[in-house]
Amino acid sequence: MAKSPTPYRALTPERRLSLVTSALAKHKGARTLYSQRLASKGGGFRAATLMSWPVDKLAREFVRLNAQTPQDELELLQLLYVDLEPQIQITFLDTAGVKHEAGVIPEDLEPPYADAEAVARGAAAVLTQHGDEGRHYLRTLVVYNLPSWPGLDTELAKTETAS
């Protein structure tokens, strides 16, 4: 049986490129970090050369060579669901009754953020309102943050066997 791709790798190449481009534009250290990752993959370019490339060219090469680490993937998904497109996270948090500001959970809030019943309500709302994009968001939570969302894996599995 083939291994399922990570939530990041399940995104289309175009979507991954858009995320990497956004990260390069938004985070000062991303250009240095991504250039170093590309240089370490080989191919003859030094990090200093890669640093001089335009953002779109650097992003394309970074995605083409799959130079992302698991931590990069997590950070890019967080960029997607918290900073760039927080609507799905806002739907989930509002319906589950979790305190947040524009989709950002306060640092002092301790997990789990909601009980299993609230998580089930949030998951149902996300799937109803956001469809496949919402399903991807929920899978991301299951992979990276399940202890914070009790029962989410069970709720998601119910919907995947029903569809």
C-alpha positions as a Markdown table, in Angstrom:
| # | Residue | x | y | z |
|---|---|---|---|---|
| 1 | Met | 0.0 | 0.0 | 0.0 |
| 2 | Ala | 1.4 | 3.4 | -1.0 |
| 3 | Lys | 2.1 | 5.8 | 1.8 |
| 4 | Ser | -0.3 | 8.8 | 1.9 |
| 5 | Pro | 1.4 | 12.1 | 1.1 |
| 6 | Thr | 1.8 | 14.7 | 3.9 |
| 7 | Pro | -0.9 | 17.4 | 3.9 |
| 8 | Tyr | 1.6 | 19.7 | 2.3 |
| 9 | Arg | 2.5 | 17.3 | -0.5 |
| 10 | Ala | -1.2 | 16.7 | -1.1 |
| 11 | Leu | -1.5 | 20.3 | -2.2 |
| 12 | Thr | -1.1 | 20.9 | -6.0 |
| 13 | Pro | 2.4 | 22.0 | -7.1 |
| 14 | Glu | 0.8 | 25.4 | -8.0 |
| 15 | Arg | -0.5 | 25.8 | -4.4 |
| 16 | Arg | 2.8 | 24.8 | -2.9 |
| 17 | Leu | 4.6 | 27.3 | -5.2 |
| 18 | Ser | 2.2 | 30.0 | -4.1 |
| 19 | Leu | 2.8 | 29.2 | -0.4 |
| 20 | Val | 6.6 | 29.2 | -0.8 |
| 21 | Thr | 6.4 | 32.5 | -2.7 |
| 22 | Ser | 4.3 | 34.0 | 0.1 |
| 23 | Ala | 6.7 | 32.7 | 2.8 |
| 24 | Leu | 9.6 | 34.3 | 0.9 |
| 25 | Ala | 7.8 | 37.6 | 0.7 |
| 26 | Lys | 6.5 | 37.6 | 4.3 |
| 27 | His | 9.4 | 36.2 | 6.4 |
| 28 | Lys | 12.8 | 37.9 | 6.3 |
| 29 | Gly | 14.8 | 34.8 | 7.1 |
| 30 | Ala | 13.0 | 32.5 | 4.5 |
| 31 | Arg | 15.2 | 33.6 | 1.6 |
| 32 | Thr | 18.4 | 32.6 | 3.5 |
| 33 | Leu | 17.0 | 29.4 | 4.8 |
| 34 | Tyr | 15.5 | 28.2 | 1.5 |
| 35 | Ser | 18.7 | 29.2 | -0.4 |
| 36 | Gln | 20.8 | 27.1 | 2.1 |
| 37 | Arg | 18.4 | 24.2 | 1.7 |
| 38 | Leu | 18.7 | 24.3 | -2.1 |
| 39 | Ala | 22.5 | 24.6 | -2.0 |
| 40 | Ser | 22.7 | 21.6 | 0.2 |
| 41 | Lys | 20.7 | 19.5 | -2.3 |
| 42 | Gly | 23.5 | 19.9 | -4.8 |
| 43 | Gly | 23.2 | 21.1 | -8.4 |
| 44 | Gly | 26.2 | 23.4 | -8.4 |
| 45 | Phe | 24.6 | 26.6 | -7.0 |
| 46 | Arg | 26.0 | 28.2 | -3.9 |
| 47 | Ala | 23.7 | 29.7 | -1.4 |
| 48 | Ala | 25.0 | 33.2 | -2.2 |
| 49 | Thr | 24.1 | 32.8 | -5.8 |
| 50 | Leu | 20.6 | 31.5 | -4.9 |
| 51 | Met | 20.1 | 34.5 | -2.6 |
| 52 | Ser | 20.4 | 36.8 | -5.6 |
| 53 | Trp | 17.7 | 35.1 | -7.5 |
| 54 | Pro | 14.2 | 36.7 | -7.8 |
| 55 | Val | 11.7 | 35.4 | -5.4 |
| 56 | Asp | 9.6 | 33.6 | -8.0 |
| 57 | Lys | 12.6 | 31.8 | -9.4 |
| 58 | Leu | 13.9 | 30.7 | -6.0 |
| 59 | Ala | 10.4 | 29.5 | -5.0 |
| 60 | Arg | 10.0 | 27.5 | -8.2 |
| 61 | Glu | 13.3 | 25.8 | -7.7 |
| 62 | Phe | 12.6 | 25.1 | -4.0 |
| 63 | Val | 9.3 | 23.5 | -4.9 |
| 64 | Arg | 10.7 | 21.6 | -8.0 |
| 65 | Leu | 13.4 | 20.0 | -5.9 |
| 66 | Asn | 11.2 | 19.3 | -2.9 |
| 67 | Ala | 13.7 | 21.0 | -0.7 |
| 68 | Gln | 11.2 | 21.4 | 2.1 |
| 69 | Thr | 11.9 | 19.8 | 5.5 |
| 70 | Pro | 9.0 | 18.5 | 7.6 |
| 71 | Gln | 9.3 | 21.6 | 9.7 |
| 72 | Asp | 9.1 | 23.8 | 6.6 |
| 73 | Glu | 5.9 | 21.9 | 5.5 |
| 74 | Leu | 4.3 | 22.5 | 8.9 |
| 75 | Glu | 5.2 | 26.2 | 8.8 |
| 76 | Leu | 3.9 | 26.6 | 5.2 |
| 77 | Leu | 0.6 | 25.0 | 6.2 |
| 78 | Gln | 0.3 | 27.3 | 9.2 |
| 79 | Leu | 1.0 | 30.2 | 6.9 |
| 80 | Leu | -1.9 | 28.9 | 4.7 |
| 81 | Tyr | -4.5 | 28.3 | 7.3 |
| 82 | Val | -3.7 | 31.1 | 9.8 |
| 83 | Asp | -2.3 | 34.0 | 7.8 |
| 84 | Leu | -3.3 | 33.7 | 4.2 |
| 85 | Glu | -6.7 | 31.9 | 4.3 |
| 86 | Pro | -7.9 | 31.8 | 7.9 |
| 87 | Gln | -11.6 | 31.4 | 7.0 |
| 88 | Ile | -11.6 | 27.6 | 7.4 |
| 89 | Gln | -9.8 | 27.8 | 10.8 |
| 90 | Ile | -12.2 | 30.6 | 11.9 |
| 91 | Thr | -15.2 | 28.4 | 11.0 |
| 92 | Phe | -13.7 | 25.5 | 13.0 |
| 93 | Leu | -12.8 | 27.5 | 16.0 |
| 94 | Asp | -16.1 | 29.5 | 16.1 |
| 95 | Thr | -18.2 | 26.3 | 15.8 |
| 96 | Ala | -16.1 | 24.4 | 18.4 |
| 97 | Gly | -16.3 | 27.4 | 20.8 |
| 98 | Val | -12.6 | 28.0 | 20.9 |
| 99 | Lys | -11.4 | 31.5 | 21.8 |
| 100 | His | -9.4 | 33.2 | 19.0 |
| 101 | Glu | -8.6 | 36.4 | 17.3 |
| 102 | Ala | -9.0 | 36.2 | 13.5 |
| 103 | Gly | -8.2 | 32.5 | 13.6 |
| 104 | Val | -5.2 | 32.8 | 15.9 |
| 105 | Ile | -5.5 | 30.9 | 19.2 |
| 106 | Pro | -4.1 | 32.8 | 22.2 |
| 107 | Glu | -0.7 | 31.5 | 23.3 |
| 108 | Asp | -1.9 | 31.0 | 26.9 |
| 109 | Leu | -4.7 | 28.7 | 25.9 |
| 110 | Glu | -3.8 | 25.1 | 26.9 |
| 111 | Pro | -4.7 | 22.1 | 24.8 |
| 112 | Pro | -6.9 | 20.3 | 24.3 |
| 113 | Tyr | -8.8 | 23.4 | 23.1 |
| 114 | Ala | -12.2 | 21.7 | 23.0 |
| 115 | Asp | -13.9 | 18.5 | 24.0 |
| 116 | Ala | -14.7 | 15.8 | 21.5 |
| 117 | Glu | -18.3 | 16.9 | 21.1 |
| 118 | Ala | -17.3 | 20.5 | 20.2 |
| 119 | Val | -14.6 | 19.1 | 17.9 |
| 120 | Ala | -17.2 | 17.0 | 16.1 |
| 121 | Arg | -19.4 | 20.1 | 15.6 |
| 122 | Gly | -16.5 | 22.1 | 14.3 |
| 123 | Ala | -15.4 | 19.4 | 11.9 |
| 124 | Ala | -19.0 | 19.0 | 10.6 |
| 125 | Ala | -19.2 | 22.8 | 10.0 |
| 126 | Val | -15.9 | 22.9 | 8.2 |
| 127 | Leu | -16.9 | 20.0 | 5.9 |
| 128 | Thr | -20.3 | 21.6 | 5.2 |
| 129 | Gln | -19.0 | 25.1 | 4.5 |
| 130 | His | -15.6 | 24.4 | 2.9 |
| 131 | Gly | -15.8 | 21.0 | 1.3 |
| 132 | Asp | -12.5 | 19.4 | 0.1 |
| 133 | Glu | -10.5 | 22.4 | 1.3 |
| 134 | Gly | -12.0 | 21.9 | 4.7 |
| 135 | Arg | -11.2 | 18.2 | 4.6 |
| 136 | His | -7.6 | 19.1 | 3.9 |
| 137 | Tyr | -7.5 | 21.5 | 6.8 |
| 138 | Leu | -8.9 | 18.8 | 9.1 |
| 139 | Arg | -6.4 | 16.2 | 7.9 |
| 140 | Thr | -3.7 | 18.8 | 8.6 |
| 141 | Leu | -4.9 | 19.1 | 12.2 |
| 142 | Val | -5.0 | 15.3 | 12.6 |
| 143 | Val | -1.4 | 14.9 | 11.3 |
| 144 | Tyr | 0.2 | 17.8 | 13.2 |
| 145 | Asn | -2.0 | 18.6 | 16.2 |
| 146 | Leu | -4.3 | 15.7 | 17.1 |
| 147 | Pro | -3.8 | 15.9 | 20.9 |
| 148 | Ser | -5.3 | 19.4 | 20.8 |
| 149 | Trp | -8.5 | 18.2 | 19.1 |
| 150 | Pro | -9.8 | 15.0 | 20.8 |
| 151 | Gly | -11.8 | 12.7 | 18.5 |
| 152 | Leu | -11.0 | 14.6 | 15.3 |
| 153 | Asp | -9.4 | 11.6 | 13.7 |
| 154 | Thr | -12.5 | 9.5 | 14.4 |
| 155 | Glu | -14.8 | 12.3 | 13.0 |
| 156 | Leu | -12.7 | 12.6 | 9.9 |
| 157 | Ala | -12.6 | 8.8 | 9.4 |
| 158 | Lys | -16.4 | 8.7 | 9.6 |
| 159 | Thr | -16.8 | 11.2 | 6.8 |
| 160 | Glu | -14.2 | 9.5 | 4.6 |
| 161 | Thr | -15.8 | 6.1 | 4.7 |
| 162 | Ala | -19.2 | 7.7 | 4.1 |
| 163 | Ser | -18.1 | 9.5 | 1.0 |
